[in-house]
Amino acid sequence: MTIEVKQMIIKSTVVSGRTEQERVEHSEVDIEQLKEMVMEECKELIAESLSELQER
């Protein structure tokens, strides 16, 4: 199966005035929150899959 992308739009925001240390701390917090969200979704998907298998 082939997927063709004809146009890609990337939006970004440039922020000045922050030090590298502040950016690293901020991104670590976001990464941890993202990890938790992904883990919760994975758990839900696994539970749904197991439920569907048991129903069959």
C-alpha atoms as a printed R data frame, in Angstrom:
   type eleno elety resid chain resno       x       y      z
1  ATOM     1    CA   MET     A     1   0.000   0.000  0.000
2  ATOM     2    CA   THR     A     2   1.429   3.331 -1.014
3  ATOM     3    CA   ILE     A     3   0.741   6.586  0.801
4  ATOM     4    CA   GLU     A     4   1.435   9.803 -1.050
5  ATOM     5    CA   VAL     A     5   1.874  13.096  0.774
6  ATOM     6    CA   LYS     A     6   1.427  16.081 -1.498
7  ATOM     7    CA   GLN     A     7   1.700  18.878  1.023
8  ATOM     8    CA   MET     A     8   3.045  19.161  4.537
9  ATOM     9    CA   ILE     A     9   2.562  22.253  6.674
10 ATOM    10    CA   ILE     A    10   4.724  22.721  9.733
11 ATOM    11    CA   LYS     A    11   3.796  25.396 12.243
12 ATOM    12    CA   SER     A    12   6.341  26.459 14.823
13 ATOM    13    CA   THR     A    13   6.853  29.166 17.381
14 ATOM    14    CA   VAL     A    14  10.220  30.686 18.170
15 ATOM    15    CA   VAL     A    15  10.595  31.775 21.786
16 ATOM    16    CA   SER     A    16  13.542  33.813 22.960
17 ATOM    17    CA   GLY     A    17  14.741  34.682 26.433
18 ATOM    18    CA   ARG     A    18  14.874  31.188 27.890
19 ATOM    19    CA   THR     A    19  18.063  29.489 28.901
20 ATOM    20    CA   GLU     A    20  18.897  25.956 27.788
21 ATOM    21    CA   GLN     A    21  18.481  24.719 31.360
22 ATOM    22    CA   GLU     A    22  14.899  26.008 31.588
23 ATOM    23    CA   ARG     A    23  13.964  24.348 28.310
24 ATOM    24    CA   VAL     A    24  15.362  20.984 29.394
25 ATOM    25    CA   GLU     A    25  13.439  21.025 32.674
26 ATOM    26    CA   HIS     A    26  10.223  22.005 30.920
27 ATOM    27    CA   SER     A    27  10.576  19.309 28.273
28 ATOM    28    CA   GLU     A    28  11.317  16.630 30.903
29 ATOM    29    CA   VAL     A    29   8.033  17.414 32.635
30 ATOM    30    CA   ASP     A    30   6.181  17.190 29.337
31 ATOM    31    CA   ILE     A    31   7.927  13.921 28.435
32 ATOM    32    CA   GLU     A    32   6.947  12.339 31.738
33 ATOM    33    CA   GLN     A    33   3.341  13.425 31.300
34 ATOM    34    CA   LEU     A    34   3.368  12.095 27.749
35 ATOM    35    CA   LYS     A    35   4.764   8.753 28.945
36 ATOM    36    CA   GLU     A    36   1.939   8.457 31.467
37 ATOM    37    CA   MET     A    37  -0.689   9.251 28.837
38 ATOM    38    CA   VAL     A    38   0.751   6.699 26.403
39 ATOM    39    CA   MET     A    39   0.916   4.020 29.107
40 ATOM    40    CA   GLU     A    40  -2.718   4.621 30.066
41 ATOM    41    CA   GLU     A    41  -3.841   4.369 26.449
42 ATOM    42    CA   CYS     A    42  -1.813   1.183 25.961
43 ATOM    43    CA   LYS     A    43  -3.394  -0.358 29.047
44 ATOM    44    CA   GLU     A    44  -6.862   0.530 27.760
45 ATOM    45    CA   LEU     A    45  -6.132  -0.943 24.317
46 ATOM    46    CA   ILE     A    46  -4.780  -4.154 25.832
47 ATOM    47    CA   ALA     A    47  -7.798  -4.466 28.113
48 ATOM    48    CA   GLU     A    48 -10.155  -3.947 25.153
49 ATOM    49    CA   SER     A    49  -8.286  -6.525 23.076
50 ATOM    50    CA   LEU     A    50  -8.394  -9.084 25.873
51 ATOM    51    CA   SER     A    51 -12.091  -8.403 26.408
52 ATOM    52    CA   GLU     A    52 -12.827  -8.912 22.691
53 ATOM    53    CA   LEU     A    53 -10.850 -12.170 22.676
54 ATOM    54    CA   GLN     A    54 -12.770 -13.485 25.666
55 ATOM    55    CA   GLU     A    55 -16.117 -12.609 24.034
56 ATOM    56    CA   ARG     A    56 -15.272 -14.678 20.960
